[in-house]
Amino acid sequence: MREAELWQRLVAQLGSGYARVWAEQVVLADLGGRTVSEALAAGVPCKTIWRAAWAHLELPAHDR
């Protein structure tokens, strides 16, 4: 998964106005206590980040 697809998925779930804010502010335990933005900056694979976001948001299996 590329970063552009990660952002597309976050926007699809959270809306364009909130996705970036959420990515900057919500700390995810599955990312080692990082936000999405911090995980991206640290080089965590986008697929790993999406799975953590997916789990945190309790999205349906078909969105995984």
mmCIF file as Biopython writes it, N, C-alpha, C and O atoms, coordinates in Angstrom:
data_model
#
loop_
_atom_site.group_PDB
_atom_site.id
_atom_site.type_symbol
_atom_site.label_atom_id
_atom_site.label_alt_id
_atom_site.label_comp_id
_atom_site.label_asym_id
_atom_site.label_entity_id
_atom_site.label_seq_id
_atom_site.pdbx_PDB_ins_code
_atom_site.Cartn_x
_atom_site.Cartn_y
_atom_site.Cartn_z
_atom_site.occupancy
_atom_site.B_iso_or_equiv
_atom_site.auth_seq_id
_atom_site.auth_asym_id
_atom_site.pdbx_PDB_model_num
ATOM 1   N N  . MET A ? 1  ? 0.850   -1.169 0.000  1.0 0.0 1  A 1 
ATOM 2   C CA . MET A ? 1  ? 0.000   0.000  0.000  1.0 0.0 1  A 1 
ATOM 3   C C  . MET A ? 1  ? 0.898   1.235  0.000  1.0 0.0 1  A 1 
ATOM 4   O O  . MET A ? 1  ? 1.908   1.293  0.702  1.0 0.0 1  A 1 
ATOM 5   N N  . ARG A ? 2  ? 0.511   2.199  -0.790 1.0 0.0 2  A 1 
ATOM 6   C CA . ARG A ? 2  ? 1.249   3.467  -0.839 1.0 0.0 2  A 1 
ATOM 7   C C  . ARG A ? 2  ? 0.598   4.486  0.087  1.0 0.0 2  A 1 
ATOM 8   O O  . ARG A ? 2  ? -0.553  4.329  0.497  1.0 0.0 2  A 1 
ATOM 9   N N  . GLU A ? 3  ? 1.344   5.520  0.405  1.0 0.0 3  A 1 
ATOM 10  C CA . GLU A ? 3  ? 0.839   6.553  1.310  1.0 0.0 3  A 1 
ATOM 11  C C  . GLU A ? 3  ? -0.429  7.212  0.764  1.0 0.0 3  A 1 
ATOM 12  O O  . GLU A ? 3  ? -1.343  7.531  1.525  1.0 0.0 3  A 1 
ATOM 13  N N  . ALA A ? 4  ? -0.481  7.412  -0.542 1.0 0.0 4  A 1 
ATOM 14  C CA . ALA A ? 4  ? -1.672  8.033  -1.146 1.0 0.0 4  A 1 
ATOM 15  C C  . ALA A ? 4  ? -2.920  7.187  -0.888 1.0 0.0 4  A 1 
ATOM 16  O O  . ALA A ? 4  ? -3.992  7.726  -0.613 1.0 0.0 4  A 1 
ATOM 17  N N  . GLU A ? 5  ? -2.780  5.862  -0.977 1.0 0.0 5  A 1 
ATOM 18  C CA . GLU A ? 5  ? -3.920  4.986  -0.720 1.0 0.0 5  A 1 
ATOM 19  C C  . GLU A ? 5  ? -4.313  5.019  0.753  1.0 0.0 5  A 1 
ATOM 20  O O  . GLU A ? 5  ? -5.500  4.989  1.079  1.0 0.0 5  A 1 
ATOM 21  N N  . LEU A ? 6  ? -3.333  5.080  1.635  1.0 0.0 6  A 1 
ATOM 22  C CA . LEU A ? 6  ? -3.626  5.205  3.063  1.0 0.0 6  A 1 
ATOM 23  C C  . LEU A ? 6  ? -4.477  6.444  3.316  1.0 0.0 6  A 1 
ATOM 24  O O  . LEU A ? 6  ? -5.487  6.376  4.016  1.0 0.0 6  A 1 
ATOM 25  N N  . TRP A ? 7  ? -4.070  7.571  2.748  1.0 0.0 7  A 1 
ATOM 26  C CA . TRP A ? 7  ? -4.828  8.813  2.947  1.0 0.0 7  A 1 
ATOM 27  C C  . TRP A ? 7  ? -6.219  8.721  2.319  1.0 0.0 7  A 1 
ATOM 28  O O  . TRP A ? 7  ? -7.187  9.230  2.883  1.0 0.0 7  A 1 
ATOM 29  N N  . GLN A ? 8  ? -6.322  8.082  1.171  1.0 0.0 8  A 1 
ATOM 30  C CA . GLN A ? 8  ? -7.638  7.906  0.543  1.0 0.0 8  A 1 
ATOM 31  C C  . GLN A ? 8  ? -8.566  7.112  1.452  1.0 0.0 8  A 1 
ATOM 32  O O  . GLN A ? 8  ? -9.741  7.449  1.596  1.0 0.0 8  A 1 
ATOM 33  N N  . ARG A ? 9  ? -8.041  6.069  2.059  1.0 0.0 9  A 1 
ATOM 34  C CA . ARG A ? 9  ? -8.856  5.248  2.955  1.0 0.0 9  A 1 
ATOM 35  C C  . ARG A ? 9  ? -9.253  6.021  4.209  1.0 0.0 9  A 1 
ATOM 36  O O  . ARG A ? 9  ? -10.395 5.932  4.661  1.0 0.0 9  A 1 
ATOM 37  N N  . LEU A ? 10 ? -8.318  6.775  4.766  1.0 0.0 10 A 1 
ATOM 38  C CA . LEU A ? 10 ? -8.642  7.567  5.960  1.0 0.0 10 A 1 
ATOM 39  C C  . LEU A ? 10 ? -9.698  8.619  5.636  1.0 0.0 10 A 1 
ATOM 40  O O  . LEU A ? 10 ? -10.629 8.825  6.414  1.0 0.0 10 A 1 
ATOM 41  N N  . VAL A ? 11 ? -9.557  9.276  4.506  1.0 0.0 11 A 1 
ATOM 42  C CA . VAL A ? 11 ? -10.540 10.285 4.092  1.0 0.0 11 A 1 
ATOM 43  C C  . VAL A ? 11 ? -11.900 9.635  3.853  1.0 0.0 11 A 1 
ATOM 44  O O  . VAL A ? 11 ? -12.928 10.207 4.214  1.0 0.0 11 A 1 
ATOM 45  N N  . ALA A ? 12 ? -11.918 8.457  3.254  1.0 0.0 12 A 1 
ATOM 46  C CA . ALA A ? 12 ? -13.183 7.767  2.994  1.0 0.0 12 A 1 
ATOM 47  C C  . ALA A ? 12 ? -13.909 7.438  4.300  1.0 0.0 12 A 1 
ATOM 48  O O  . ALA A ? 12 ? -15.138 7.472  4.351  1.0 0.0 12 A 1 
ATOM 49  N N  . GLN A ? 13 ? -13.162 7.123  5.339  1.0 0.0 13 A 1 
ATOM 50  C CA . GLN A ? 13 ? -13.772 6.751  6.613  1.0 0.0 13 A 1 
ATOM 51  C C  . GLN A ? 13 ? -14.073 7.949  7.515  1.0 0.0 13 A 1 
ATOM 52  O O  . GLN A ? 13 ? -15.071 7.954  8.235  1.0 0.0 13 A 1 
ATOM 53  N N  . LEU A ? 14 ? -13.213 8.955  7.472  1.0 0.0 14 A 1 
ATOM 54  C CA . LEU A ? 14 ? -13.303 10.057 8.431  1.0 0.0 14 A 1 
ATOM 55  C C  . LEU A ? 14 ? -13.743 11.386 7.818  1.0 0.0 14 A 1 
ATOM 56  O O  . LEU A ? 14 ? -14.118 12.309 8.542  1.0 0.0 14 A 1 
ATOM 57  N N  . GLY A ? 15 ? -13.700 11.485 6.508  1.0 0.0 15 A 1 
ATOM 58  C CA . GLY A ? 15 ? -14.021 12.742 5.847  1.0 0.0 15 A 1 
ATOM 59  C C  . GLY A ? 15 ? -12.768 13.564 5.619  1.0 0.0 15 A 1 
ATOM 60  O O  . GLY A ? 15 ? -11.788 13.454 6.355  1.0 0.0 15 A 1 
ATOM 61  N N  . SER A ? 16 ? -12.818 14.387 4.589  1.0 0.0 16 A 1 
ATOM 62  C CA . SER A ? 16 ? -11.624 15.147 4.206  1.0 0.0 16 A 1 
ATOM 63  C C  . SER A ? 16 ? -11.218 16.183 5.247  1.0 0.0 16 A 1 
ATOM 64  O O  . SER A ? 16 ? -10.033 16.483 5.392  1.0 0.0 16 A 1 
ATOM 65  N N  . GLY A ? 17 ? -12.173 16.722 5.960  1.0 0.0 17 A 1 
ATOM 66  C CA . GLY A ? 17 ? -11.843 17.735 6.960  1.0 0.0 17 A 1 
ATOM 67  C C  . GLY A ? 17 ? -11.259 17.176 8.244  1.0 0.0 17 A 1 
ATOM 68  O O  . GLY A ? 17 ? -10.545 17.878 8.961  1.0 0.0 17 A 1 
ATOM 69  N N  . TYR A ? 18 ? -11.558 15.912 8.541  1.0 0.0 18 A 1 
ATOM 70  C CA . TYR A ? 18 ? -11.158 15.352 9.827  1.0 0.0 18 A 1 
ATOM 71  C C  . TYR A ? 18 ? -9.999  14.361 9.731  1.0 0.0 18 A 1 
ATOM 72  O O  . TYR A ? 18 ? -9.300  14.150 10.722 1.0 0.0 18 A 1 
ATOM 73  N N  . ALA A ? 19 ? -9.781  13.759 8.589  1.0 0.0 19 A 1 
ATOM 74  C CA . ALA A ? 19 ? -8.770  12.708 8.467  1.0 0.0 19 A 1 
ATOM 75  C C  . ALA A ? 19 ? -7.383  13.180 8.888  1.0 0.0 19 A 1 
ATOM 76  O O  . ALA A ? 19 ? -6.697  12.485 9.637  1.0 0.0 19 A 1 
ATOM 77  N N  . ARG A ? 20 ? -6.964  14.340 8.420  1.0 0.0 20 A 1 
ATOM 78  C CA . ARG A ? 20 ? -5.621  14.851 8.778  1.0 0.0 20 A 1 
ATOM 79  C C  . ARG A ? 20 ? -5.524  15.189 10.258 1.0 0.0 20 A 1 
ATOM 80  O O  . ARG A ? 20 ? -4.503  14.927 10.894 1.0 0.0 20 A 1 
ATOM 81  N N  . VAL A ? 21 ? -6.582  15.769 10.802 1.0 0.0 21 A 1 
ATOM 82  C CA . VAL A ? 21 ? -6.591  16.103 12.230 1.0 0.0 21 A 1 
ATOM 83  C C  . VAL A ? 21 ? -6.493  14.824 13.051 1.0 0.0 21 A 1 
ATOM 84  O O  . VAL A ? 21 ? -5.706  14.745 13.994 1.0 0.0 21 A 1 
ATOM 85  N N  . TRP A ? 22 ? -7.282  13.834 12.698 1.0 0.0 22 A 1 
ATOM 86  C CA . TRP A ? 22 ? -7.275  12.554 13.395 1.0 0.0 22 A 1 
ATOM 87  C C  . TRP A ? 22 ? -5.886  11.927 13.326 1.0 0.0 22 A 1 
ATOM 88  O O  . TRP A ? 22 ? -5.377  11.415 14.323 1.0 0.0 22 A 1 
ATOM 89  N N  . ALA A ? 23 ? -5.281  11.972 12.149 1.0 0.0 23 A 1 
ATOM 90  C CA . ALA A ? 23 ? -3.959  11.379 11.953 1.0 0.0 23 A 1 
ATOM 91  C C  . ALA A ? 23 ? -2.879  12.076 12.773 1.0 0.0 23 A 1 
ATOM 92  O O  . ALA A ? 23 ? -1.869  11.463 13.120 1.0 0.0 23 A 1 
ATOM 93  N N  . GLU A ? 24 ? -3.084  13.332 13.076 1.0 0.0 24 A 1 
ATOM 94  C CA . GLU A ? 24 ? -2.106  14.099 13.861 1.0 0.0 24 A 1 
ATOM 95  C C  . GLU A ? 24 ? -2.321  13.960 15.367 1.0 0.0 24 A 1 
ATOM 96  O O  . GLU A ? 24 ? -1.383  14.140 16.144 1.0 0.0 24 A 1 
ATOM 97  N N  . GLN A ? 25 ? -3.548  13.643 15.787 1.0 0.0 25 A 1 
ATOM 98  C CA . GLN A ? 25 ? -3.866  13.729 17.213 1.0 0.0 25 A 1 
ATOM 99  C C  . GLN A ? 25 ? -4.149  12.413 17.918 1.0 0.0 25 A 1 
ATOM 100 O O  . GLN A ? 25 ? -3.935  12.308 19.126 1.0 0.0 25 A 1 
ATOM 101 N N  . VAL A ? 26 ? -4.622  11.412 17.197 1.0 0.0 26 A 1 
ATOM 102 C CA . VAL A ? 26 ? -5.013  10.165 17.843 1.0 0.0 26 A 1 
ATOM 103 C C  . VAL A ? 26 ? -3.818  9.223  17.930 1.0 0.0 26 A 1 
ATOM 104 O O  . VAL A ? 26 ? -3.223  8.853  16.919 1.0 0.0 26 A 1 
ATOM 105 N N  . VAL A ? 27 ? -3.482  8.847  19.156 1.0 0.0 27 A 1 
ATOM 106 C CA . VAL A ? 27 ? -2.360  7.948  19.412 1.0 0.0 27 A 1 
ATOM 107 C C  . VAL A ? 27 ? -2.871  6.511  19.366 1.0 0.0 27 A 1 
ATOM 108 O O  . VAL A ? 27 ? -3.857  6.171  20.019 1.0 0.0 27 A 1 
ATOM 109 N N  . LEU A ? 28 ? -2.197  5.683  18.598 1.0 0.0 28 A 1 
ATOM 110 C CA . LEU A ? 28 ? -2.609  4.296  18.419 1.0 0.0 28 A 1 
ATOM 111 C C  . LEU A ? 28 ? -1.616  3.354  19.093 1.0 0.0 28 A 1 
ATOM 112 O O  . LEU A ? 28 ? -0.423  3.375  18.790 1.0 0.0 28 A 1 
ATOM 113 N N  . ALA A ? 29 ? -2.116  2.533  20.003 1.0 0.0 29 A 1 
ATOM 114 C CA . ALA A ? 29 ? -1.256  1.587  20.715 1.0 0.0 29 A 1 
ATOM 115 C C  . ALA A ? 29 ? -0.581  0.618  19.756 1.0 0.0 29 A 1 
ATOM 116 O O  . ALA A ? 29 ? 0.573   0.240  19.958 1.0 0.0 29 A 1 
ATOM 117 N N  . ASP A ? 30 ? -1.308  0.211  18.704 1.0 0.0 30 A 1 
ATOM 118 C CA . ASP A ? 30 ? -0.750  -0.733 17.731 1.0 0.0 30 A 1 
ATOM 119 C C  . ASP A ? 30 ? 0.410   -0.144 16.929 1.0 0.0 30 A 1 
ATOM 120 O O  . ASP A ? 30 ? 1.124   -0.870 16.236 1.0 0.0 30 A 1 
ATOM 121 N N  . LEU A ? 31 ? 0.588   1.145  17.024 1.0 0.0 31 A 1 
ATOM 122 C CA . LEU A ? 31 ? 1.721   1.805  16.351 1.0 0.0 31 A 1 
ATOM 123 C C  . LEU A ? 31 ? 2.789   2.209  17.361 1.0 0.0 31 A 1 
ATOM 124 O O  . LEU A ? 31 ? 3.593   3.106  17.105 1.0 0.0 31 A 1 
ATOM 125 N N  . GLY A ? 32 ? 2.787   1.549  18.493 1.0 0.0 32 A 1 
ATOM 126 C CA . GLY A ? 32 ? 3.796   1.845  19.513 1.0 0.0 32 A 1 
ATOM 127 C C  . GLY A ? 32 ? 3.583   3.176  20.192 1.0 0.0 32 A 1 
ATOM 128 O O  . GLY A ? 32 ? 4.542   3.836  20.591 1.0 0.0 32 A 1 
ATOM 129 N N  . GLY A ? 33 ? 2.330   3.575  20.327 1.0 0.0 33 A 1 
ATOM 130 C CA . GLY A ? 33 ? 2.033   4.846  20.980 1.0 0.0 33 A 1 
ATOM 131 C C  . GLY A ? 33 ? 2.287   6.049  20.082 1.0 0.0 33 A 1 
ATOM 132 O O  . GLY A ? 33 ? 2.550   7.149  20.568 1.0 0.0 33 A 1 
ATOM 133 N N  . ARG A ? 34 ? 2.210   5.839  18.785 1.0 0.0 34 A 1 
ATOM 134 C CA . ARG A ? 34 ? 2.404   6.932  17.823 1.0 0.0 34 A 1 
ATOM 135 C C  . ARG A ? 34 ? 1.081   7.296  17.167 1.0 0.0 34 A 1 
ATOM 136 O O  . ARG A ? 34 ? 0.127   6.518  17.172 1.0 0.0 34 A 1 
ATOM 137 N N  . THR A ? 35 ? 1.048   8.487  16.608 1.0 0.0 35 A 1 
ATOM 138 C CA . THR A ? 35 ? -0.058  8.869  15.739 1.0 0.0 35 A 1 
ATOM 139 C C  . THR A ? 35 ? 0.243   8.349  14.339 1.0 0.0 35 A 1 
ATOM 140 O O  . THR A ? 35 ? 1.351   7.885  14.069 1.0 0.0 35 A 1 
ATOM 141 N N  . VAL A ? 36 ? -0.727  8.426  13.464 1.0 0.0 36 A 1 
ATOM 142 C CA . VAL A ? 36 ? -0.505  8.037  12.070 1.0 0.0 36 A 1 
ATOM 143 C C  . VAL A ? 36 ? 0.618   8.884  11.475 1.0 0.0 36 A 1 
ATOM 144 O O  . VAL A ? 36 ? 1.505   8.356  10.805 1.0 0.0 36 A 1 
ATOM 145 N N  . SER A ? 37 ? 0.584   10.166 11.711 1.0 0.0 37 A 1 
ATOM 146 C CA . SER A ? 37 ? 1.617   11.062 11.154 1.0 0.0 37 A 1 
ATOM 147 C C  . SER A ? 37 ? 3.001   10.721 11.692 1.0 0.0 37 A 1 
ATOM 148 O O  . SER A ? 37 ? 3.977   10.729 10.941 1.0 0.0 37 A 1 
ATOM 149 N N  . GLU A ? 38 ? 3.093   10.427 12.968 1.0 0.0 38 A 1 
ATOM 150 C CA . GLU A ? 38 ? 4.379   10.057 13.559 1.0 0.0 38 A 1 
ATOM 151 C C  . GLU A ? 38 ? 4.874   8.726  13.000 1.0 0.0 38 A 1 
ATOM 152 O O  . GLU A ? 38 ? 6.065   8.558  12.739 1.0 0.0 38 A 1 
ATOM 153 N N  . ALA A ? 39 ? 3.962   7.795  12.820 1.0 0.0 39 A 1 
ATOM 154 C CA . ALA A ? 39 ? 4.337   6.492  12.263 1.0 0.0 39 A 1 
ATOM 155 C C  . ALA A ? 39 ? 4.840   6.633  10.824 1.0 0.0 39 A 1 
ATOM 156 O O  . ALA A ? 39 ? 5.818   5.994  10.437 1.0 0.0 39 A 1 
ATOM 157 N N  . LEU A ? 40 ? 4.167   7.468  10.040 1.0 0.0 40 A 1 
ATOM 158 C CA . LEU A ? 40 ? 4.639   7.720  8.676  1.0 0.0 40 A 1 
ATOM 159 C C  . LEU A ? 40 ? 6.041   8.314  8.689  1.0 0.0 40 A 1 
ATOM 160 O O  . LEU A ? 40 ? 6.907   7.890  7.923  1.0 0.0 40 A 1 
ATOM 161 N N  . ALA A ? 41 ? 6.261   9.281  9.547  1.0 0.0 41 A 1 
ATOM 162 C CA . ALA A ? 41 ? 7.571   9.930  9.634  1.0 0.0 41 A 1 
ATOM 163 C C  . ALA A ? 41 ? 8.654   8.950  10.095 1.0 0.0 41 A 1 
ATOM 164 O O  . ALA A ? 41 ? 9.821   9.094  9.733  1.0 0.0 41 A 1 
ATOM 165 N N  . ALA A ? 42 ? 8.263   7.959  10.890 1.0 0.0 42 A 1 
ATOM 166 C CA . ALA A ? 42 ? 9.218   6.972  11.396 1.0 0.0 42 A 1 
ATOM 167 C C  . ALA A ? 42 ? 9.468   5.837  10.410 1.0 0.0 42 A 1 
ATOM 168 O O  . ALA A ? 42 ? 10.303  4.967  10.658 1.0 0.0 42 A 1 
ATOM 169 N N  . GLY A ? 43 ? 8.743   5.847  9.287  1.0 0.0 43 A 1 
ATOM 170 C CA . GLY A ? 43 ? 8.954   4.834  8.278  1.0 0.0 43 A 1 
ATOM 171 C C  . GLY A ? 43 ? 8.169   3.546  8.464  1.0 0.0 43 A 1 
ATOM 172 O O  . GLY A ? 43 ? 8.487   2.524  7.856  1.0 0.0 43 A 1 
ATOM 173 N N  . VAL A ? 44 ? 7.151   3.595  9.299  1.0 0.0 44 A 1 
ATOM 174 C CA . VAL A ? 44 ? 6.297   2.415  9.478  1.0 0.0 44 A 1 
ATOM 175 C C  . VAL A ? 44 ? 5.549   2.175  8.164  1.0 0.0 44 A 1 
ATOM 176 O O  . VAL A ? 44 ? 5.027   3.120  7.574  1.0 0.0 44 A 1 
ATOM 177 N N  . PRO A ? 45 ? 5.491   0.938  7.707  1.0 0.0 45 A 1 
ATOM 178 C CA . PRO A ? 45 ? 4.792   0.655  6.439  1.0 0.0 45 A 1 
ATOM 179 C C  . PRO A ? 45 ? 3.322   1.094  6.499  1.0 0.0 45 A 1 
ATOM 180 O O  . PRO A ? 45 ? 2.652   0.954  7.522  1.0 0.0 45 A 1 
ATOM 181 N N  . CYS A ? 46 ? 2.855   1.619  5.388  1.0 0.0 46 A 1 
ATOM 182 C CA . CYS A ? 46 ? 1.483   2.121  5.314  1.0 0.0 46 A 1 
ATOM 183 C C  . CYS A ? 46 ? 0.456   1.036  5.600  1.0 0.0 46 A 1 
ATOM 184 O O  . CYS A ? 46 ? -0.586  1.310  6.196  1.0 0.0 46 A 1 
ATOM 185 N N  . LYS A ? 47 ? 0.736   -0.178 5.187  1.0 0.0 47 A 1 
ATOM 186 C CA . LYS A ? 47 ? -0.188  -1.280 5.446  1.0 0.0 47 A 1 
ATOM 187 C C  . LYS A ? 47 ? -0.329  -1.528 6.945  1.0 0.0 47 A 1 
ATOM 188 O O  . LYS A ? 47 ? -1.428  -1.806 7.426  1.0 0.0 47 A 1 
ATOM 189 N N  . THR A ? 48 ? 0.756   -1.431 7.673  1.0 0.0 48 A 1 
ATOM 190 C CA . THR A ? 48 ? 0.735   -1.588 9.128  1.0 0.0 48 A 1 
ATOM 191 C C  . THR A ? 48 ? -0.060  -0.449 9.769  1.0 0.0 48 A 1 
ATOM 192 O O  . THR A ? 48 ? -0.835  -0.667 10.701 1.0 0.0 48 A 1 
ATOM 193 N N  . ILE A ? 49 ? 0.138   0.744  9.267  1.0 0.0 49 A 1 
ATOM 194 C CA . ILE A ? 49 ? -0.583  1.911  9.785  1.0 0.0 49 A 1 
ATOM 195 C C  . ILE A ? 49 ? -2.072  1.767  9.522  1.0 0.0 49 A 1 
ATOM 196 O O  . ILE A ? 49 ? -2.885  2.030  10.408 1.0 0.0 49 A 1 
ATOM 197 N N  . TRP A ? 50 ? -2.441  1.349  8.303  1.0 0.0 50 A 1 
ATOM 198 C CA . TRP A ? 50 ? -3.861  1.177  7.993  1.0 0.0 50 A 1 
ATOM 199 C C  . TRP A ? 50 ? -4.492  0.125  8.895  1.0 0.0 50 A 1 
ATOM 200 O O  . TRP A ? 50 ? -5.599  0.327  9.395  1.0 0.0 50 A 1 
ATOM 201 N N  . ARG A ? 51 ? -3.813  -0.983 9.108  1.0 0.0 51 A 1 
ATOM 202 C CA . ARG A ? 51 ? -4.373  -2.031 9.965  1.0 0.0 51 A 1 
ATOM 203 C C  . ARG A ? 51 ? -4.595  -1.517 11.385 1.0 0.0 51 A 1 
ATOM 204 O O  . ARG A ? 51 ? -5.593  -1.861 12.018 1.0 0.0 51 A 1 
ATOM 205 N N  . ALA A ? 52 ? -3.687  -0.707 11.881 1.0 0.0 52 A 1 
ATOM 206 C CA . ALA A ? 52 ? -3.860  -0.130 13.219 1.0 0.0 52 A 1 
ATOM 207 C C  . ALA A ? 52 ? -5.034  0.834  13.245 1.0 0.0 52 A 1 
ATOM 208 O O  . ALA A ? 52 ? -5.825  0.819  14.188 1.0 0.0 52 A 1 
ATOM 209 N N  . ALA A ? 53 ? -5.157  1.666  12.229 1.0 0.0 53 A 1 
ATOM 210 C CA . ALA A ? 53 ? -6.275  2.607  12.143 1.0 0.0 53 A 1 
ATOM 211 C C  . ALA A ? 53 ? -7.595  1.854  11.993 1.0 0.0 53 A 1 
ATOM 212 O O  . ALA A ? 53 ? -8.589  2.192  12.636 1.0 0.0 53 A 1 
ATOM 213 N N  . TRP A ? 54 ? -7.594  0.837  11.145 1.0 0.0 54 A 1 
ATOM 214 C CA . TRP A ? 54 ? -8.775  0.009  10.919 1.0 0.0 54 A 1 
ATOM 215 C C  . TRP A ? 54 ? -9.262  -0.604 12.235 1.0 0.0 54 A 1 
ATOM 216 O O  . TRP A ? 54 ? -10.455 -0.573 12.539 1.0 0.0 54 A 1 
ATOM 217 N N  . ALA A ? 55 ? -8.339  -1.153 13.001 1.0 0.0 55 A 1 
ATOM 218 C CA . ALA A ? 55 ? -8.697  -1.774 14.279 1.0 0.0 55 A 1 
ATOM 219 C C  . ALA A ? 55 ? -9.199  -0.730 15.274 1.0 0.0 55 A 1 
ATOM 220 O O  . ALA A ? 55 ? -10.193 -0.955 15.965 1.0 0.0 55 A 1 
ATOM 221 N N  . HIS A ? 56 ? -8.525  0.392  15.345 1.0 0.0 56 A 1 
ATOM 222 C CA . HIS A ? 56 ? -8.916  1.446  16.287 1.0 0.0 56 A 1 
ATOM 223 C C  . HIS A ? 56 ? -10.306 1.995  15.968 1.0 0.0 56 A 1 
ATOM 224 O O  . HIS A ? 56 ? -11.099 2.266  16.869 1.0 0.0 56 A 1 
ATOM 225 N N  . LEU A ? 57 ? -10.583 2.150  14.702 1.0 0.0 57 A 1 
ATOM 226 C CA . LEU A ? 57 ? -11.880 2.689  14.276 1.0 0.0 57 A 1 
ATOM 227 C C  . LEU A ? 57 ? -12.991 1.638  14.267 1.0 0.0 57 A 1 
ATOM 228 O O  . LEU A ? 57 ? -14.159 1.949  14.033 1.0 0.0 57 A 1 
ATOM 229 N N  . GLU A ? 58 ? -12.600 0.383  14.529 1.0 0.0 58 A 1 
ATOM 230 C CA . GLU A ? 58 ? -13.553 -0.734 14.553 1.0 0.0 58 A 1 
ATOM 231 C C  . GLU A ? 58 ? -14.366 -0.808 13.256 1.0 0.0 58 A 1 
ATOM 232 O O  . GLU A ? 58 ? -15.593 -0.895 13.269 1.0 0.0 58 A 1 
ATOM 233 N N  . LEU A ? 59 ? -13.637 -0.771 12.144 1.0 0.0 59 A 1 
ATOM 234 C CA . LEU A ? 59 ? -14.262 -0.815 10.822 1.0 0.0 59 A 1 
ATOM 235 C C  . LEU A ? 59 ? -14.609 -2.248 10.451 1.0 0.0 59 A 1 
ATOM 236 O O  . LEU A ? 59 ? -14.012 -3.182 10.986 1.0 0.0 59 A 1 
ATOM 237 N N  . PRO A ? 60 ? -15.556 -2.439 9.552  1.0 0.0 60 A 1 
ATOM 238 C CA . PRO A ? 60 ? -15.920 -3.798 9.127  1.0 0.0 60 A 1 
ATOM 239 C C  . PRO A ? 60 ? -14.790 -4.483 8.387  1.0 0.0 60 A 1 
ATOM 240 O O  . PRO A ? 60 ? -13.908 -3.831 7.829  1.0 0.0 60 A 1 
ATOM 241 N N  . ALA A ? 61 ? -14.829 -5.805 8.390  1.0 0.0 61 A 1 
ATOM 242 C CA . ALA A ? 61 ? -13.769 -6.606 7.779  1.0 0.0 61 A 1 
ATOM 243 C C  . ALA A ? 61 ? -13.544 -6.271 6.314  1.0 0.0 61 A 1 
ATOM 244 O O  . ALA A ? 61 ? -12.408 -6.318 5.844  1.0 0.0 61 A 1 
ATOM 245 N N  . HIS A ? 62 ? -14.578 -5.942 5.595  1.0 0.0 62 A 1 
ATOM 246 C CA . HIS A ? 62 ? -14.402 -5.663 4.165  1.0 0.0 62 A 1 
ATOM 247 C C  . HIS A ? 62 ? -13.608 -4.373 3.897  1.0 0.0 62 A 1 
ATOM 248 O O  . HIS A ? 62 ? -13.189 -4.137 2.764  1.0 0.0 62 A 1 
ATOM 249 N N  . ASP A ? 63 ? -13.402 -3.553 4.910  1.0 0.0 63 A 1 
ATOM 250 C CA . ASP A ? 63 ? -12.590 -2.336 4.752  1.0 0.0 63 A 1 
ATOM 251 C C  . ASP A ? 63 ? -11.114 -2.566 5.063  1.0 0.0 63 A 1 
ATOM 252 O O  . ASP A ? 63 ? -10.292 -1.664 4.902  1.0 0.0 63 A 1 
ATOM 253 N N  . ARG A ? 64 ? -10.791 -3.746 5.497  1.0 0.0 64 A 1 
ATOM 254 C CA . ARG A ? 64 ? -9.405  -4.030 5.875  1.0 0.0 64 A 1 
ATOM 255 C C  . ARG A ? 64 ? -8.560  -4.053 4.644  1.0 0.0 64 A 1 
ATOM 256 O O  . ARG A ? 64 ? -7.352  -4.276 4.729  1.0 0.0 64 A 1 
#
